[in-house]
Amino acid sequence: MAAARKRRASAARKRRQRRLKIGAITGGVSVVALVAFWSVIWPYLVGALVLGGVAGGGWWLWRTDRFVRSSDRQWRHDEAVKAGHRTLAEVDAMTGTEFEHLVAELCRRDGCTDVRRVGGSHDNGADVLGVLPDGRSMVIQCKRYTPKGKIPSREMRDLLGAKVHFKVDVAIFVATTYFSGPAEKFATENDILAVHRDHLGLWNNGASLLSLGAVNGLGQGDRRHRERWKETYE
């Protein structure tokens, strides 16, 4: 075993010596060629160095710009959350029109474009229209009901009709209360984003509108939450 280890060590040492010798010869030849052809090579060498410097500087500027833009977007989002933050108790005290304006403001905060409030007596089932950050058009129905009320399924059917009427991609129902079981089921079966009271609280506190899609139709509070809700409002 010892003899075998010695042979392997000797072979490895010889390989390193050969690589060093080849490297030295290659380096010497490169230096000789560089000196011999310097008058021809130097413009290309300088050009390569300049291009490398420009490329490196451009990459650094690009990275810096991305960092600054990202930091600015996060700062603006945080400031928008602080400026627009309201407790759910304050939301409960709003009029229906004020609540629609709040929903429109939250949409703009999250990067939605062309957001406009259209609620009124002839709104055709729409309170807010706009375009999501991913480019999909949306229609929103807003209901500022008392917390102890529940949204019936017929309201969801009306919103689905508004989606067809306005020819939009996404229908969203935002409520200050909860949805009845049939209403929540209808929403999930027809790809309606149902933003109930808990989700509205998350949205108001900084969660993005698009992120709420991941929890759509996953229930409306756990058992302890429902018990506290009943103690408060029933």
Contacts in CASP RR format, 6 or more apart in sequence:
PFRMAT RR
TARGET T0000
AUTHOR 0000-0000-0000
METHOD contacts of the structure
MODEL  1
MAAARKRRASAARKRRQRRLKIGAITGGVSVVALVAFWSVIWPYLVGALV
LGGVAGGGWWLWRTDRFVRSSDRQWRHDEAVKAGHRTLAEVDAMTGTEFE
HLVAELCRRDGCTDVRRVGGSHDNGADVLGVLPDGRSMVIQCKRYTPKGK
IPSREMRDLLGAKVHFKVDVAIFVATTYFSGPAEKFATENDILAVHRDHL
GLWNNGASLLSLGAVNGLGQGDRRHRERWKETYE
34 41 0 8 1.000
77 109 0 8 1.000
77 206 0 8 1.000
80 109 0 8 1.000
81 109 0 8 1.000
81 205 0 8 1.000
81 206 0 8 1.000
84 105 0 8 1.000
84 109 0 8 1.000
85 204 0 8 1.000
85 205 0 8 1.000
86 102 0 8 1.000
86 204 0 8 1.000
88 176 0 8 1.000
88 197 0 8 1.000
88 200 0 8 1.000
88 201 0 8 1.000
88 204 0 8 1.000
91 99 0 8 1.000
91 102 0 8 1.000
91 144 0 8 1.000
91 176 0 8 1.000
91 200 0 8 1.000
91 204 0 8 1.000
92 144 0 8 1.000
92 146 0 8 1.000
92 147 0 8 1.000
92 176 0 8 1.000
94 102 0 8 1.000
94 144 0 8 1.000
95 144 0 8 1.000
96 142 0 8 1.000
96 144 0 8 1.000
99 142 0 8 1.000
99 144 0 8 1.000
99 176 0 8 1.000
100 117 0 8 1.000
100 119 0 8 1.000
100 127 0 8 1.000
100 128 0 8 1.000
100 142 0 8 1.000
101 117 0 8 1.000
103 127 0 8 1.000
103 128 0 8 1.000
103 140 0 8 1.000
103 142 0 8 1.000
103 174 0 8 1.000
104 115 0 8 1.000
104 116 0 8 1.000
104 117 0 8 1.000
104 128 0 8 1.000
106 203 0 8 1.000
106 204 0 8 1.000
106 209 0 8 1.000
107 115 0 8 1.000
107 128 0 8 1.000
107 130 0 8 1.000
107 140 0 8 1.000
107 209 0 8 1.000
108 115 0 8 1.000
110 133 0 8 1.000
110 208 0 8 1.000
110 209 0 8 1.000
110 210 0 8 1.000
111 133 0 8 1.000
112 130 0 8 1.000
112 131 0 8 1.000
112 132 0 8 1.000
112 133 0 8 1.000
112 138 0 8 1.000
112 209 0 8 1.000
113 130 0 8 1.000
113 131 0 8 1.000
113 133 0 8 1.000
114 129 0 8 1.000
114 130 0 8 1.000
114 131 0 8 1.000
115 128 0 8 1.000
115 129 0 8 1.000
115 130 0 8 1.000
115 131 0 8 1.000
116 128 0 8 1.000
116 129 0 8 1.000
116 130 0 8 1.000
117 127 0 8 1.000
117 128 0 8 1.000
118 126 0 8 1.000
118 127 0 8 1.000
118 128 0 8 1.000
118 129 0 8 1.000
119 126 0 8 1.000
119 127 0 8 1.000
119 128 0 8 1.000
120 127 0 8 1.000
124 162 0 8 1.000
124 165 0 8 1.000
124 166 0 8 1.000
125 139 0 8 1.000
125 141 0 8 1.000
125 158 0 8 1.000
125 159 0 8 1.000
125 161 0 8 1.000
125 162 0 8 1.000
125 165 0 8 1.000
126 139 0 8 1.000
126 140 0 8 1.000
126 141 0 8 1.000
126 162 0 8 1.000
126 165 0 8 1.000
126 166 0 8 1.000
127 140 0 8 1.000
127 141 0 8 1.000
127 142 0 8 1.000
128 139 0 8 1.000
128 140 0 8 1.000
128 142 0 8 1.000
129 137 0 8 1.000
129 138 0 8 1.000
129 139 0 8 1.000
129 140 0 8 1.000
129 166 0 8 1.000
129 168 0 8 1.000
130 137 0 8 1.000
130 138 0 8 1.000
130 139 0 8 1.000
131 137 0 8 1.000
131 138 0 8 1.000
132 138 0 8 1.000
132 169 0 8 1.000
132 170 0 8 1.000
132 209 0 8 1.000
132 210 0 8 1.000
133 210 0 8 1.000
134 210 0 8 1.000
136 168 0 8 1.000
136 169 0 8 1.000
136 170 0 8 1.000
137 166 0 8 1.000
137 167 0 8 1.000
137 168 0 8 1.000
137 169 0 8 1.000
137 170 0 8 1.000
138 168 0 8 1.000
138 169 0 8 1.000
138 170 0 8 1.000
138 171 0 8 1.000
138 172 0 8 1.000
139 159 0 8 1.000
139 162 0 8 1.000
139 163 0 8 1.000
139 166 0 8 1.000
139 168 0 8 1.000
139 170 0 8 1.000
139 171 0 8 1.000
139 172 0 8 1.000
140 171 0 8 1.000
140 172 0 8 1.000
140 173 0 8 1.000
140 174 0 8 1.000
141 155 0 8 1.000
141 158 0 8 1.000
141 159 0 8 1.000
141 162 0 8 1.000
141 171 0 8 1.000
141 172 0 8 1.000
141 173 0 8 1.000
141 174 0 8 1.000
142 174 0 8 1.000
142 175 0 8 1.000
143 151 0 8 1.000
143 155 0 8 1.000
143 173 0 8 1.000
143 174 0 8 1.000
143 175 0 8 1.000
143 176 0 8 1.000
143 177 0 8 1.000
144 175 0 8 1.000
144 176 0 8 1.000
145 151 0 8 1.000
145 175 0 8 1.000
145 176 0 8 1.000
145 177 0 8 1.000
146 176 0 8 1.000
146 177 0 8 1.000
146 233 0 8 1.000
147 176 0 8 1.000
147 177 0 8 1.000
147 197 0 8 1.000
147 229 0 8 1.000
147 232 0 8 1.000
147 233 0 8 1.000
148 177 0 8 1.000
148 233 0 8 1.000
148 234 0 8 1.000
149 177 0 8 1.000
149 178 0 8 1.000
150 177 0 8 1.000
150 178 0 8 1.000
150 179 0 8 1.000
150 180 0 8 1.000
150 183 0 8 1.000
151 173 0 8 1.000
151 175 0 8 1.000
151 177 0 8 1.000
151 178 0 8 1.000
151 179 0 8 1.000
151 180 0 8 1.000
151 183 0 8 1.000
151 196 0 8 1.000
152 180 0 8 1.000
152 182 0 8 1.000
152 183 0 8 1.000
153 180 0 8 1.000
153 181 0 8 1.000
153 182 0 8 1.000
153 183 0 8 1.000
153 185 0 8 1.000
153 186 0 8 1.000
155 173 0 8 1.000
155 183 0 8 1.000
156 173 0 8 1.000
156 179 0 8 1.000
156 183 0 8 1.000
156 186 0 8 1.000
156 187 0 8 1.000
156 190 0 8 1.000
156 192 0 8 1.000
156 194 0 8 1.000
157 186 0 8 1.000
159 171 0 8 1.000
159 173 0 8 1.000
159 192 0 8 1.000
160 171 0 8 1.000
160 190 0 8 1.000
160 192 0 8 1.000
162 171 0 8 1.000
163 170 0 8 1.000
163 171 0 8 1.000
163 192 0 8 1.000
170 191 0 8 1.000
170 193 0 8 1.000
171 190 0 8 1.000
171 191 0 8 1.000
171 192 0 8 1.000
171 193 0 8 1.000
172 192 0 8 1.000
172 193 0 8 1.000
172 195 0 8 1.000
172 209 0 8 1.000
173 179 0 8 1.000
173 187 0 8 1.000
173 192 0 8 1.000
173 193 0 8 1.000
173 194 0 8 1.000
173 195 0 8 1.000
174 195 0 8 1.000
174 200 0 8 1.000
175 194 0 8 1.000
175 195 0 8 1.000
175 196 0 8 1.000
175 197 0 8 1.000
175 200 0 8 1.000
176 197 0 8 1.000
176 200 0 8 1.000
177 196 0 8 1.000
177 197 0 8 1.000
178 196 0 8 1.000
178 197 0 8 1.000
178 220 0 8 1.000
179 187 0 8 1.000
179 194 0 8 1.000
179 196 0 8 1.000
179 220 0 8 1.000
183 194 0 8 1.000
184 194 0 8 1.000
184 196 0 8 1.000
184 217 0 8 1.000
184 219 0 8 1.000
184 220 0 8 1.000
186 192 0 8 1.000
187 193 0 8 1.000
187 194 0 8 1.000
187 216 0 8 1.000
187 217 0 8 1.000
188 194 0 8 1.000
188 216 0 8 1.000
188 217 0 8 1.000
193 212 0 8 1.000
193 213 0 8 1.000
193 216 0 8 1.000
194 216 0 8 1.000
194 217 0 8 1.000
195 203 0 8 1.000
195 212 0 8 1.000
196 220 0 8 1.000
197 220 0 8 1.000
198 220 0 8 1.000
198 221 0 8 1.000
198 225 0 8 1.000
199 212 0 8 1.000
199 215 0 8 1.000
202 212 0 8 1.000
203 209 0 8 1.000
203 212 0 8 1.000
220 226 0 8 1.000
END
